[in-house]
Amino acid sequence: MSFLHIFMLAVIQGLTEFLPVSSSGHLILLPALTNLEDQGLVIDVAVHVGTLFAVCWYFRADVALAVRGVPRMLRGQIDTQGAWLALCLTIATIPVVIAGLIFHLLGIMEMLRSVAVIGWAMIIFGIVLYLTDRFGTTTRNAEDWSLKHALYVGLWQAVALIPGTSRSGITISGLRAMGYNRHGAAKVAMLMSIPTIIASGGLMGIDVVRMADWQAARDGAIAAFIAFFAAWAALVFMMKLLRTVSFTPYVIYRLILGSVLLVIAYS
């Protein structure tokens, strides 16, 4: 795989993983709409690892708090802020892990990897994002996250298994529907991405280890490095922008891209 191809994949993944525009949809579209070969599992895992390190570094204080709380959570001692955060993240991740395993075992994911599915998902869930952001209240912030809300938004997150949905977009939509302000919804959605990326990356990583392709592993390391910086830049941009701007620009992008994709799919 050429360096240009690796660079394009890493930048696309890094920039779109945390913006509500669907990273998986963009990664599927690159080979679907060009003559480039499909990147394969190794690169998919690598770029996810790169974005994982980016979000962990950006929210390092919260991540450290949750990690310190894991031992207490495992002992059933939910008496610290860290243990509470770790429990909420665990509860929020369960639905997507169960749904992901089912999709993986039944081969549903491969069935959904089409331009038409991505186009419809871009439009439909873009409208959902607009409606929840436009009419959602702002009575809660990230510190108000509860177990009930964690389970609820975890169910929303499971919908993101449909390519083109956007994991960050659908979780932000769910949180805005529950009254979380834009910045708080984005923060919770980003923290939720950490165990989700670990779970999905681990599942794909098993297949990667079986392949034992060292050339692909080298390409993956390069992709992870580039994806880290692209994801970091996207996080900084979005979190600062949300203090003054709504999610409408992302919605407009989704509607335009989705419409173009449907024209391509049905022409």
C-alpha positions in Angstrom: 0.0 0.0 0.0 1.4 3.4 -1.0 2.2 6.1 1.6 -0.4 8.4 -0.1 -3.1 5.8 0.3 -2.2 5.3 4.0 -2.0 9.0 4.6 -5.5 9.6 3.1 -7.0 6.8 5.2 -5.4 8.0 8.4 -6.4 11.6 7.9 -10.0 10.7 7.0 -10.3 8.4 10.0 -8.7 11.0 12.3 -10.8 13.9 11.2 -14.1 12.1 11.0 -13.9 9.7 14.1 -15.1 12.4 16.5 -16.9 14.8 14.2 -20.6 13.7 13.8 -20.1 12.8 10.1 -19.3 9.0 10.3 -15.7 7.8 10.1 -16.7 4.3 9.0 -18.8 5.6 6.3 -16.0 7.7 4.9 -13.5 4.8 5.1 -15.9 2.5 3.2 -16.5 5.2 0.6 -12.9 5.8 -0.3 -12.3 2.4 -2.0 -16.0 2.3 -3.2 -15.7 5.6 -5.1 -12.1 5.3 -6.3 -9.8 2.8 -7.8 -8.0 2.3 -4.5 -7.9 -1.1 -2.9 -9.9 -1.8 0.3 -7.6 -1.0 3.2 -8.3 -4.2 5.1 -8.5 -5.0 8.8 -4.9 -4.1 9.7 -5.3 -0.4 8.6 -8.8 -0.3 10.1 -7.5 -1.3 13.5 -4.4 0.9 13.2 -6.4 4.1 12.5 -8.8 3.3 15.4 -5.8 2.9 17.7 -4.5 6.3 16.6 -7.8 8.0 17.3 -8.0 6.1 20.7 -4.7 7.6 21.9 -5.9 11.0 20.7 -9.1 11.1 22.7 -7.4 9.6 25.7 -4.8 12.3 25.6 -7.3 15.1 25.1 -9.4 13.9 28.0 -6.5 12.6 30.0 -7.8 13.9 33.3 -11.1 12.2 33.0 -9.5 9.0 31.6 -7.1 8.9 34.6 -10.0 9.4 36.9 -12.0 6.5 35.4 -9.0 4.2 35.3 -8.3 4.9 39.0 -12.0 4.0 39.7 -12.0 0.7 37.9 -10.6 -1.4 40.9 -13.2 0.1 43.2 -15.9 -0.5 40.7 -14.9 -4.2 40.3 -15.1 -4.5 44.1 -18.6 -3.0 44.0 -17.5 0.1 45.8 -19.1 2.9 43.8 -18.1 5.6 46.3 -15.8 7.8 44.3 -16.2 10.0 41.2 -13.8 7.7 39.3 -15.7 4.5 40.2 -19.0 6.2 39.2 -17.5 7.3 35.8 -16.1 3.9 35.2 -19.4 2.2 35.9 -21.3 4.7 33.6 -18.9 4.0 30.8 -19.2 0.3 31.3 -23.0 0.4 31.2 -23.0 2.6 28.2 -20.7 0.2 26.3 -22.7 -3.0 26.9 -25.4 -2.5 24.2 -23.0 -1.8 21.4 -20.7 -4.7 22.3 -23.7 -7.1 22.3 -25.0 -5.7 19.1 -21.6 -5.7 17.5 -21.0 -9.4 18.4 -24.3 -10.3 16.9 -23.6 -8.3 13.7 -20.1 -9.8 13.4 -21.3 -13.4 13.9 -24.2 -13.1 11.4 -22.1 -11.2 8.9 -24.5 -8.3 9.0 -21.8 -5.7 8.8 -20.6 -6.8 5.4 -24.2 -6.6 4.1 -24.5 -3.0 5.2 -21.3 -1.8 3.6 -22.9 -0.2 0.6 -23.0 3.3 -0.8 -26.8 3.4 -0.6 -26.9 2.4 3.0 -24.3 5.1 3.9 -26.2 7.7 1.9 -29.5 7.0 3.6 -27.9 6.9 7.1 -26.1 10.2 6.4 -29.4 11.9 5.7 -31.7 10.2 8.2 -29.4 10.5 11.2 -28.3 14.0 10.1 -31.9 15.1 10.4 -32.0 13.3 13.8 -29.0 15.3 14.9 -30.5 18.6 13.7 -33.9 18.0 15.5 -32.3 16.9 18.8 -29.9 19.8 18.7 -32.5 22.4 17.6 -35.2 21.4 20.1 -33.2 19.8 22.9 -32.9 21.7 26.2 -29.7 22.6 27.9 -30.5 21.7 31.5 -27.7 19.2 32.0 -23.9 19.0 31.6 -21.4 16.2 31.6 -21.3 16.0 35.4 -25.0 15.1 35.5 -24.4 11.8 33.7 -26.3 8.9 35.5 -26.6 5.2 35.1 -30.0 5.5 33.5 -28.7 8.0 31.0 -25.7 5.8 30.3 -27.9 2.9 29.4 -30.2 5.1 27.3 -27.4 6.7 25.3 -25.7 3.3 25.1 -28.7 2.0 23.1 -28.4 5.0 20.8 -24.7 4.2 20.3 -25.6 0.7 19.2 -27.4 2.2 16.2 -24.0 3.5 15.0 -23.1 0.0 13.8 -25.0 1.0 10.6 -22.3 2.6 8.4 -22.9 6.3 7.8 -24.7 6.8 11.1 -21.7 8.3 13.1 -21.1 7.0 16.6 -20.4 10.5 17.9 -23.3 11.9 16.0 -25.9 9.4 17.3 -24.7 9.6 20.9 -24.6 13.4 20.8 -28.2 13.2 19.5 -29.3 11.0 22.3 -27.6 13.2 24.9 -29.1 16.4 23.4 -32.5 14.7 23.5 -32.0 14.2 27.2 -31.3 17.9 27.8 -27.4 17.9 27.8 -25.8 21.1 26.6 -23.7 20.8 23.4 -20.3 20.8 25.1 -21.4 18.4 27.8 -23.0 16.0 25.2 -19.9 16.1 23.1 -17.6 15.4 26.1 -19.7 12.4 27.2 -19.9 11.1 23.7 -16.1 11.3 23.3 -15.5 9.5 26.6 -17.9 6.8 25.5 -15.9 6.3 22.4 -12.9 5.0 24.4 -14.2 1.6 25.6 -16.1 1.3 22.3 -13.0 1.7 20.2 -11.1 -0.7 22.5 -13.9 -3.3 22.2 -14.2 -3.0 18.4 -10.4 -2.7 17.9 -9.9 -5.8 20.1 -12.4 -7.8 18.1 -10.7 -6.9 14.8 -7.3 -7.2 16.4 -7.8 -10.9 16.9 -8.1 -11.4 13.1 -5.1 -9.2 12.5 -2.9 -11.3 14.8 -4.0 -14.4 12.9 -2.9 -12.8 9.7 0.7 -12.1 10.9 1.4 -9.8 8.0 4.4 -7.7 9.1 4.3 -5.5 6.0 0.7 -4.6 6.8 1.7 -4.1 10.5 4.3 -1.5 9.4 1.8 0.3 7.3 -0.6 0.2 10.3 1.9 1.8 12.6 2.3 4.7 10.1 -1.4 5.0 9.8 -1.9 5.1 13.6 0.7 7.8 13.9 -1.0 10.1 11.3 -4.5 9.3 12.6 -3.5 10.4 16.1 -2.6 13.9 15.0 -5.6 14.3 12.7 -8.0 13.2 15.5 -6.3 15.5 18.0 -6.8 18.4 15.6 -10.5 17.5 15.0 -11.1 17.2 18.7 -9.6 20.6 19.5 -11.5 22.2 16.6 -14.9 20.7 17.5 -14.8 21.3 21.3 -13.8 24.9 20.9 -16.3 25.5 18.1 -19.2 24.1 20.1 -19.0 26.9 22.6 -20.3 29.3 20.0 -21.7 27.2 17.1 -24.4 24.5 16.9 -24.1 21.2 15.1 -25.9 22.6 12.0 -22.8 22.8 9.8 -22.2 19.1 10.3 -25.9 18.4 9.4 -25.6 20.4 6.2 -22.5 18.4 5.3 -24.3 15.1 6.0 -27.3 16.1 3.9 -25.2 17.2 0.9 -22.9 14.1 1.0 -25.8 11.8 1.6 -27.7 13.2 -1.4 -24.6 12.8 -3.6 -24.2 9.2 -2.5 -27.8 8.3 -3.2 -27.5 9.8 -6.7 -24.4 7.6 -7.3 -26.0 4.5 -5.8 -29.2 4.7 -7.8 -27.8 6.1 -11.1 
